[in-house]
Amino acid sequence: MSITLACAWRAFGPHPSSLGHATFESYMSTEYLDRPLIRPKALRPGDVVAVVAPSGCPPEEAVARAAQRLEQWGMRAHVSPVVRESRGYLAGESDTARAAALEQALLDPDVAGVWCIRGGYGASRLLHLVDWDRVRRQATPKLVCGYSDITALHQAIRRELGWVSLLGPNAGDCVDGASDDPSAAKSAGPVPALTRDTLWRAWRTAEALGQLPQPAACDDWPGTTDVLRGGTARGPLVGGNLSLLAALCGTPWALRARGAILLLEDVHEAPYRIDRMLVQLLQAGCLDGVAGVAFGNSPTCEHGDAGKPSLTLREVLQDLLVPLAVPVVYGWPFGHTQPYQWTLPLGAASELEAEAGTLTVLEPACGSH
């Protein structure tokens, strides 16, 4: 099959130079996974972190507090004007404005990190508008952090640029805490030590995160960890929000989990919807050859509407993921698990040990200066 999608892209927006006349076969390619992984430099005191809004528009108080928090952490915050603009559920005056602001942040040689202010919806509308060829040629690799709708951006960064990116808190979430220094001792506060420490270490050190702390050992974690299928898996971390990964099927930025530890999570989706999205990924071949699966704690997805017949989320995972014959666990703190969130370097080799309930990151997110 050689279905050219150029006309469809022109109808939707400017045709991206990175796609050219893409075919269905090129969309299914996993060649980009074989390219060497590029690690951005670790952040240092005084570095500039751009706060961007590829998706929805945050409350003004969240923007101000995020900028203040970066300053307290020794960084210099540069807040994109688009962050304070909105059109309906989207940040900015238009998709092109949001895409231009994102591209500018990626290209700016003075910016060392890019922190997404919130999720919501809208990042996938930018993927064909960013000049990825230009970014690849001209940009200094930099850390990009966020989750939820930012999953679309993570997928594009991995395919188009080959950079490690961080599946971690959005800037609008990680703005409170008892300590101004996230590397400080495990002080009590709205942002738990687990969240502050893994974010800080992923940003600031050129060392592997190692075995990630379990919430029960660090904070009053309300979730549980279930082993749905035992075993040990090794591979790079991929994935993010299930809804976004399903929506990217059939695009150049679709998930390819071969040889990888797949991270999935979601929020406010009934079990039948989780079922439908997993079936879509399975039937599209996105999970072919996956090494292991971790489904993050998703309590708002665990049961159907009261009084209506439904499978539970765990039953859906048993039906659809356990037959893959790889380790499968449920309940870890990533994604919509605020305020308890690991920061995970996508692309970094890691090890999942199901019976032990551990995830160990074996490679650093950042390179050294």
N, C-alpha and C positions, 0 to 999 in steps of 0.2 A: 504494500500500500504506500502511496506517496501523495497524500492529501496536502496540498499547499494551503496554509492558513493565512497568507498575506492579506487577502481581501477582508477576512474577518477582523484582523488586527487594525487595518486601516479604518474600518467602520467604527471600531471601538476607540481608537486614538492613534497618536503618532506611531509609526512602525519602528520598533526598536532595532537598532543596528546590530545588536548582539544576536537577534533571532534570524535575520535574513529571511530566506524562504524555508522555514523550518518544516520538517516532515514529521509524520507520526512516529516513524522509527527513531528520529533524533530526539523526540520527547522521551522515548523509552530508554535512551542511552544511559549507561552508568559510567561512561568513560571519565567524567569529571571526578568521580570518587577515587580514581587512581592517581590523580594529581597530588603532588606534595602539599601537605597542609601548611598554611601560612599563619604564624602566630604573631599577632600585634605585640608591640612593646608594652610591658607593664606600666601602669600609671605611676607617676611620681608626684610629690608635693609641688604645687604650682602649675600642674598641667591643666589644660583647658578641656572641659567636658561639655560637649554640645547637647542641650536638651531639645529634643525634636518630638514632633507629633505626627507620625505617619498615619495614625488612625483617628480616634476621636479627640474631642476637645476637653481638657480637664477644667475643673474649677480653678479660678485665679489663685485661691489660697494654696492649692496644691502646688502650683507653679512656683509661687514665692517661697514656700517652705522647702521645696526640692532644691532650689537655687541656694537657699540658706544652708541646707544640710551639706551640699557640696563644698561651700565655703568653709564650713566648720570642719570638714574632713581634709582641708588643705588644698582643695582644687579650686579652679576658677570656672564658674558657670557661664556658659554662653547660651541664652535662651532664644531660640528661633522665634521671630515675630509671628510665624504661623501658629505657634502654640497658643497664642492669645486670640486667634481668629476662629470663626466657626461658620459652618453652613449646615444647618440641620444636625445630624448625628456625626458630621465630619469636622475635623479641624481644618483651618485654612479656608480661603475663599474658593479654592478649586483643587482638583487632583493635581493639576500641573504645578500649582503653588506648593503643595505639600511635597511633590516629587522633587521640585527644584531645591527646596529647603533641605531635604534629605541628601540630595546629591552634593549640595554645597558643603554640608557638614562632613561628608565622606571625603571630599576633595581638599578641604581646608588644611594646609600643612601645619597650622597652629593648633588644630584640634587633635587631641590624643585619644578621646573616647566619645562615644555617642550613646546617650541614655534616652530611651523612649519614655515619654511622660505617662502614657497609658495605652491600654488596648482599646477594646470596643469594636470598631469595624472601620476598614478603609485602606489598610496596608496593601492588600492584594490589588487594589485599583491603581497602585503606583508601579508595580513591577515591570510593566511594559513601557513605562515612561522614563525610567532612569536609564541613562546612557552608561550601561555597565562596562562597555568597552573602554570608555574614557576613564571611568573609575579604576578599572584594572590597570590601565597604562600609567595614570598620573597620581593616583592616591597612595599615600603612605598607609599601610594596614593599620586599622584602629579597632579597639574593642567596641562592639555594639551589644547593648544589653536590653532585654525586655522579654515579655512573655504574652500569652493569650493571642491577640490578633497579630502580634509581632512575629509569630511563627512563620507567617508568609515571608517576612523580611529575612528571617534566619535561613529559610529554604533558598531564597535567591542569593544570599551572600555566599552560601556554601557552593552553589552551582556556578555562579558567575565569577566569584572572586577567590574562592578557596580559603577564606579566612576562618579561623576559629571565631565563633560568636557565643554570647552568653545567654542561656535560657535562665533568666533570673528576674528579680523584682523590677517593676517599672519605677521610674523616678517619682511618680505621684504616690506610690505605695510606701516607699522606704524613706519616710520623712520624720518619723518620731523616734524616740529612744531616750533612755536615761543618760546615755553617755554620748558626748560629741565625737568620740573616737570609736569607730566600729571595731577596732582591734583591741579595745579595752576588755577587762575581765567581764565575765558573764553577769552583767548587771540587769536588774529587772527593768521592764519598760514595755511600751506598746510594741516595739520591734524587738523580737527575741534575739538572744545572742547567736543562735544558730543562723538566723537570717543575716545579721550584720557580719558575722565572722566569715561565712562562706563567700559572701559578696566581696568583702574586703580582700580576702586572700586571692580570689580569682582575679580581681583587678590589679592588685599591687605586688604580687610575687611571681617569679619565674619558676616556681616549684609546683609539682603536682599536688592537687588537693588531698590525695590519699583517701583513706576510708572516711566517708562522710559521717558526721555525728547523727545518731538517731535522736529524734525529738524527745523521746521518753527519758533519755539520759541527760538532756539539756534543759528542757522546758516542760511546762504542763501541756503536753501535746494531746489533743483530743482524739486523734485518729488511731487506727490500728494497721498493722502490716500483715497481710495474708499471703501465704505461699500457695499459689494455685497449681504450680508445677515446679518441682525441685530441679536442682542442677546448677551448674556454673557456666557463665557465658562471658566471653571476652570480645571486645570490638569497640569501634568508635561510637560515641553517643550521637543519636539523631532523633528528630521528632519535635514534639511540642503539643500544641492544642489539637485535639482530634478533629474538631469541626473545620479548622483551617486546612489540615492535611487532607481531609476528604474533599474540600472545595478546590484544592489544587490538582486533583486528579485530572489528567488530560492536558495539563499545561506543561511548559518547559521546566517548571519548578516543582513538579510532583515528587513526592517522597520516594526514595529508593533505599530500602532498609537492609539490603543484602550484606551479610557479615557484620551487622551493627547491633548494638543494644538500643532498642526502640523505646523512647519515652512518649507516653500518651497521657492525656488528662483532659477534663472538660468541666463545665459548670452549667447547672440548670438545663440539663438535657435528660429527658426520660430514657429509661433503659432501651426502649424500642428504637430511639434515635441513635443511641450509642451502637446498637445492633446494626442498624442500617449503614452507618458510617464505616464500621469495621468491615462489613460485607463488601462495601464499595472498595476499600483499600485492598482487601483480599482478592476480589475478582479483577481488580486492575493490575494485579501483580506487584503492588507496592511493598508487600511483606514477604515476597519470595526470598528465601535464604536468610531471613532474619536470625540473629544469634540468640536473642533474648528480648523479653518485653517487661517493662515496668510501667504500670498504670498508676499515676499519681492519685493521692487521696482526693476523691470526688464525691463528697457526701450528698450533694444536691442532685446527683445522678443515680443514686443507689436504688431508688424505689419509684414505681409508677404512681399515678394519681390514686388517691384513696378511693376505694370502692370499685376500681376498675381492674380487670385481670392484667397481670404483668409479670414478666420475669424480673428478677433482681439484676442489678449490675453484675454481681459476682457470677450469676448464672449465665449471663451473656458472655462474660469473659471465659468462663469454663467451656461454653459451647464453641466459641470462635477462635480463641487464642491457644487454649491447651492442646487442641489437635495439631498445632504446629510443631509439637514435640520439642519445644525449647523451654528454658526456665521462664516462668511468668510469676510476677509478684504484683500485689495491689496495696496501695496505701501510703506511699512515700511522699514527703513534703516538697513537691515542686508543682508549679503551675498555680491554679486558683486555690492555694492553701494558706492565704494570708492569715496571720502575720508570719507563719512558719514556712519559709521557702529556702530551699537550696538554690545556689547559683551553680549551674552546670555548663561546662565548656563543650559546646556542640562540635563534634569532630575529634575530640580527644579520646584516645584509647582508654577503656575502663573495664572493670570486672564486676559482674553481678553474681553474687553468691546467694541463691534463693533461700536455702535452709538457714543460713546464718543471718539473713535479712540485711545484707550489707551491699553497698555500692562503693567501689573504690576507683577513684579517678587516677589513672596511671601516668598521664602526661599533663604538663602545664597548659594553662590557657594562654599564657603570655610568654614572649621571649624576653631575654635580658637586654639591657642597654649596653 
